[in-house]
């Protein structure tokens, strides 16, 4: 399962990686998150036991406490038109739909994300961290500053990986998954500011960070967990 998640999120061989993700975004009633999770676990078990492909499957990301993003990798646009041929039991499907849909609240929508490997930070793709959403100025200031920052983080063996996307059909924001192997590893990791200050000195680090963050028009971030138990 961990290998599958890594392939969907980011492939080690860029040429073999599907460049796009279809992203389905569900927001839940906070009081019904447990209901949604159990419905999903039961459905994943049913599809596995009956050897059928889940038409609603993918890599599940829990964003904040009550939102779930389902990512499905694809290469060609024609793949979006392919109809599922999975033979599903109507009763099992109805139970799953009823239990999961009952937990939903608006908004409920789809986006298409495009990979941005130039903004990645290599590392061990795992399951806990933070997701950031950035609106960036339309010049190369952000990318140039990040290239310098990334070089320092790689040299410092920074323990948090970054997987970058652009919401080409959706919000128009740059989306980054900042992931560490465990919650403890993510929590214990130094900040980027601390790493740069140690390597470059306080003044040079501050100037570099000012260029990087100065290119961001709007920024949002939320806790992120890769839910392997809900994925397939």
Buried (B, 14 or more C-beta within 10 A) or exposed (E): EEEEBBBBBBBEEEEEBBBBBBBBBBBBEEEBBEBBBEBBEBBBEBBEEEEBEBEBBBBBBBBBEBBBBBBBBBEEEEEEEEEEEBEBEEEBBEBBEEBBEEBBEEEEEEBBBEBBEEBBBBBEBBBBBBBBBBEBEEEEBBBEBBEBBBEBBEEBEBBBBBBBBBBEEBBEBBBBBBBBBEEEBBEEBBEBEEBBBEBBEEEEBBBBBEBBEEBBEEEEEEBBBBBBEBBB
